[in-house]
Amino acid sequence: MPSLTAILAAAGASPVMQGLAIIIGTFILEDAATILTAMQVRTGHVALGVALVALYIGIVVGDMGLYGMGRLAALWPPARRWITLPGTVREGHWFDRNVFRIVFISRFVPGARLPLYTACGFFRARFGLFCIAAVLATLIWTSLLFLVSLRVGQFLIDHLGTWKWAGMAGFALTIFLISRMIARLQSNETR
């Protein structure tokens, strides 16, 4: 399977194709797509506006997709039988009251988006509130990660030259491993 970098290179100078490649990349692995896209901006292969708009669209659409998967699961009778929660939670009232907290916490806590966003859909948290929270959290998190990646990308270009992509791969791997470690530590604490 070709990498996001290869797809972006194949997209050439077409901003539409570059944007589509970035959006698809966010569906595969958001943080890696953000890091690699920042590197492409730093090297001048992708325009800053195209990069950020595509990242925001891809990530928010992915978040809405997770919500939608939860909503669809709630329509499947066996899935409803597997869940036993108090009535107010089951009716979604708790999720409505806490949707901003749920979305913001899960945006910044590795491994939390899938279960929490699908739970928002499953328990019918208001979709409009969920979307507003997802957009705001994405704007903050993605912008921060993108800015850090731009800085790291410039450092790698300045100091590693032709090895910059190996350095960026190492940076992306480090972000991934740290997020996995944090998620594992959190799961150990909740046991």
N, C-alpha and C positions, 0 to 999 in steps of 0.2 A: 504494500500500500504506500503510495507516495506521501511524502511529508508535506506539511503546510507550506514550508519554504519552497518545495518543488512546485506545488500547485500555484503559489503566488508568482513564482518565476514564469510558469507557463501562462499565467493570466496576462503577463506582460504589462503593457501600459493601459489596459482597460480597467478603469476604476470599478466598473460594475462587476467584472469577473473577479477582481481582487476582493471586492466586498463580499461576493458570494463565497469565495474560498475561505475568507476569515469567518463568516457566519457558520459554515460547515465545520470549520476547525473548533469553534466554541461548543458545538454539539458533541465533539469527541472528547476534548479535555480543555475546559475553559482557561485555566491558568496558563497552561502551556501555549495555547493559542494567543493569549494576551502577551506573553513574554516574546514569542517568536514574531508577532506582529510589531511589537515595539522595536525589535531589532531590525525588521524590514523598513520601518520608518526611519530609524537611525542611519541605515545605509542608503536611504534615498530611493528605495524601490517602491514604497507605498506612501501616498500622501497622508499626512496626519489626520485630516478630516475623514477620509475614507476609512482609515484604520479605526478610529474611535467610534464612528457611527456604526460600522459593521460589528464591532465588538459589543457595543451596547444592544444592538438589535438581536444579535445571535444569543447573547446571554439571557436577555429578558424573554425572548421567545422560548428558549430552553426551560426557563423557570416556569413559564405558563404551561409548557408541555408536561412538566412534572405535576403541576396542579391538575391538569386535565387527566393524567393517568390515574391520579387518586380519585377523581370524580367518577371516571369510568369504572374503577374497581368497586366503588360504592354501589353501583347499579347491578353488580354481579352478586346474587344471593349468597353463595358460599363465602365470599369475602366479608359480607356483613355478619355472618354467623361466627366468624373467627374472632371478631372484635367484641369484647365485653368491657364497656366503660360506663361510668355514670351517665344518666340521661342528659345532663347539660352539656357534657363533653360530646356525647354522641350526636346531639342536635347541632353542634357547631358553635354554640354560644361562646364557649371558652376560646375557640379559635378566632371568632370575630373580635372578641375583646383584646386578644393578644397577638393579632396577625402582624402588626409592625414589629413587635418584640421577637416573634418567631422568625420572621424573614430576616431581620437585621442580625440576630444572633447566628442563624444558620448560614448567612452569607460569609461570616467571618470565622466560623468554626468548621474545620475540615470534616467532611463526611456527613454533615448534618442536613444538607439541602435535600437530598433524595427522600429520606424518611419524613422530614418535616413538611416539605412542600407538597408531597403526595398526601400527607395527613390533612393538610389544609383543604385539599380538594375532596378527600374522602368524607370529611366532616362538614363540608359545605360552608367553609369560611367565605365571606363575601368576596367574589372574584374581583370586583373593582378595587376594594381595599388591598387585596393581595397584590394586584398589578401595580398600584401606586407604591406600595412598600418595596416590591421587587425592583421597580425602576429606580427609586431613590437609593436603595442599598447597592444596586449594580453601579450606579453613577459614582458612588463613593469608593467602593472596593476596587472596581476595575480601573478607575482613574488613578488610585494610589499605586496599584500593582503596575500599571502602564508607566507611570512616572519613574518608579524605581527601576523598571526594566530599561527605560530609556537611558537612565544614568549608568546602569551596569553595562548596557550595550555600548555606550560611548567609551567607558573604561576599557572594555574588551577590544574595541576597534583600535583605540590608542596604544594598547599594550600587547595585544596578541596578534594583530595583523591578520594573516591568513588563517590563524587558529581561532579566530573570534567565534566561529560557529561551534567549535568544540567547547569553548568557554560558556557560550550561551546554553548549550545542551546540559552542561554541568550545573549551570544556574537553575535551569528548569527542573532538573532532577533533584537538586537540593530543595527547592520549594516543594516538590512533590513528596520527598522523603520526610521533610519537616512536618508537612500536613498530616501524613500518615502516622508519624510518631505522636503528634498531638492528639489525633483521634484515638489512637490506641491507649494513651495515658488517660484520656477522658473516660473511655469505656472501662478501664480498670478501676477508676475512682468510683464509678456508679455501681459496681458489683458489690 
